[in-house]
Amino acid sequence: MFLHAFYSSHAIPFPMKLETLRQMSGSRSKQSADFKRKVKAALDGLGVKSSKGT
């Protein structure tokens, strides 16, 4: 829900470091690879394209 609320408030999404998103979201993911996978799936669901193609 964090990503939806965050990106729905931006007309044009801007690049952001994964660690910044993790901190802002309050995620409890211990491994960055797990968080990255979850963020990618969530962004795909929102139709937001990654700036680096990941």
Number of C-alpha atoms within 10 A of each C-alpha: 7 13 15 13 9 13 15 12 10 9 7 9 14 9 9 10 7 13 12 9 17 16 10 12 13 9 11 9 12 8 8 12 10 10 18 17 11 13 16 16 12 16 15 12 10 13 9 14 12 14 10 6 6 8
